[in-house]
Amino acid sequence: MSPVLLMRNVSLAYGDRLILKGVSLSLNKGDFIYLTGRTGSGKTSLLRAIYADIRPVQGEIWVGETRVDTLSQSEIPFLRRKLGIVFQDFQLLPYRTVYQNVALTLEVTGWRDKKRIREQVMDTLLRVGLSARKDAYPHELSGGEQQRTCIARALVGSPILILADEPTGNLDPEVGTQILNLFHQIARWGTAVILATHNPKHIQDMPASTYICKDGSLQPIATLVS
């Protein structure tokens, strides 16, 4: 079985400045890793390269059987059907309900059968603990509920990999811990997860393989234990 994600000798630049050099990384189904490092160290750039928002200056990136770094613009939407992306700022559509925000992911990727869409969305909302809030609008939700909606939106299309960029950054510590636990559960369900975080307490409370962007490289670091 091929890896969910494979990066070989990848270098990323911002303008003339090299951000990361010689990055190699491999993830399999159900793997969970933390990505940490200071602001500007390359965490977000690394995630953006995986979902083809920026192109590396060298190296190869594979998501499943798809080579990312050589994709044309017209091919990128097909890559993103294999990925779920969760941001710090929730980016929900304000005039759509929880159900509608999540269902839109399926509708824009070609799902037409309303019964199948409903079954998939409701199953996903159940998994993230939001069934009872399906008819609520974003302004009626707590921060944690908004982020769970974003996670459902990322998860509903059955991606092989979820990329989460500081997903607890706008949440209070208790809610952040609940969201972090949900990402670990998603990995146990079989979807690989890369979670970028500044918060060392997350890594200490729920240890997993951890990589740091530092001095222009991606380095594995010893997992902290509580």
N, C-alpha and C positions, 0 to 999 in steps of 0.2 A: 504494500500500500504506500502510495507516494505521500510525502509530507503535506500538511495543510498549508504551510508556509515554508519557503526555502529562500534564503538570501545568501548570495555568494559574492564576497569581496565588493560590497556596495559602498560607493562614496557619494555623498550629497553635498551640494554647494548652495549658498545663497549669494547671488551675484558672483563676485570674485572670491568670496570667502568660503573655504572648505569647512563644512560643519562637522561631518562625520566621514571617516576614511576606513575602508577595509572591513565593513560590517558583514559578518556571516552569522546566520541564525537559522535554526530549523525547529518547527513546531509540528506536532502530530495531533490527531484527533483527541479532543478532551484536555489538551495541555492548557495550563494557566501560567502566565508569567507577569511579573511586575516590570515596568520600565520606569526608571527614576533618573534623577539628575537635576541640576540647577536650571532655572529659566534660561533659555537660549542655548542649551547644551545639545539640542537636536532631537528631543523626544517627539515633539509634534511633527517635525520634518520627517522622521522615520515612519510615523503612521501615515502621513500624507503620501509618502512614496509607495507604501503598500497599497493604498487605494487609488493610486495613479493620479494624484493631484499635482505632484511634482515628479520630474524624471531624474533618475540618478545620472551622475556624470560618468560613472563606470559601474560594472557589476551586473548581476542578474537577480531579478525578483520573480518568484513563482508563487502563485496562489492556486493550490491544487495543480491542475494540468495547464493553467494559463500563465504564460510568461507576461509579466506586467510591464516591464521596462521597455518593451518594444511595441506596445499596443498603440493603434491609431485612436484618434479622438472618438471615432464612431464605435469602436470596440469597447470603450471604457464602461458604458452602462451594463454590458454583459458581465464584466468582471465584478461590478458592484452588487450584482445579484448573489454573488457568493459571499459577500461581506455584510456585516452589520456594523454601523458606526454610531457611537454614543459620545456626545459632546458635553462639556461642562455647562454651557448655556443651552437650555433644553431644546430650543428651536422647534417648538410645537406650533402648529397652525392655530391661531387663537379662536377662529370662528368654526372650528370643527371639534366634535366631541372626542373623547378618548378613543372610542370605537372607530370613528372616522379617520382620526390621525393614524391609527395603526393599519386600518384597511387600505389606506391610500398607497402604502408600500406595495401591496399586492396588485392593486389596480394599475399602477404605473409600470409594473413589470409584466403586464399582459394577462393577469387573471380576469376572467369574464364571468365565471359561474358564481352567482351571488350566494348560493347555498354553501359552496366550498369556501368562499371567502369568509362567510360568517363562522363556519366551523373552525377554520384556521385562526381567525382573530380571537374568538371566544376561548379556544383552547390556550392560546398564548396569554391572554389576559388572566386566565385562571392560574397559569404557571407563575406569573409575576405578582399575583395577589390583587388584581384590579377588576375582577368580574363585576363587583358591586358598583364600580365607578364608571362603567362603560358609557353612560349618557352624560357624564359631567364634561364641562368645558375647562380648558387649561386654567382660567382665572379662578375656578372653583376648587382647584386642587392644591394640596400642600406641595412644598418643594420635593419631598420624597415621592409623592404620587406622580408629579410631573416627570421625575427621572425614571420611575418605573414605566411610565407610558413610553418614554424614549427607548427604554430597554426592550419593551414589547415591540415597538416599531422596528428595532434592529433585529429582533429574534424571529419575527413572524414569517419571514421568507425562508426559514431553515438555512441560515448561512453556515459555512464551514468554519468561519473565523469572525470573532467580534473584536473590534478595536474601540477601546474606551479611553478618551483623553480627559483626564482629571474629572471623572464622573461624579465625585463626591465634593468637588471644590466649592460648590454653592450650598452645601447642606450642613446642618449642625452635626456634631460628632455622633450622636446616637443614631440618627437617620442614615448618616454616611456609613456606619457599620452595617446597618441592615442592607443597604445597597451593595456594599462590598460582598456580603454573604451571598446575595443573589447572583453576583457574577461568578463566585466560586461554584454555586449550584449549577449554573449554566454550563460550566466546564465539566462538571460531573455528568451532565446530560449528554455530553459528547461534542459540544461546540468549543473549539479552541478560543482562548481569550488572551489578548494583550491589554493590560491595564496600566496606563501611565499615571503616576501619582507623585506628588511632592511629600506625601504624608508618611513618615517613617513608622508611625503607630499602626497604620494598616498592615504594613509588612511584618511588624512584630506580632500583631494580634492574630493574623491569618497568614502564616508563612507560606511562601511558594518560591519557585525559582525567580531570581531577581537579577536584572541587568541594569547597569548604570551608564548613561551617556556622560563621558568625562574625557577631557583632553582630546577631543576629536575622535574618540573611539567608543565602541560598545563593549563593556566589560562585564562578565558575570561576577557577582559579589556573593559572599557568604550570606545565607539566609539567616535573618535574626530570629531568635526564639524568645517567647514571652517568659 
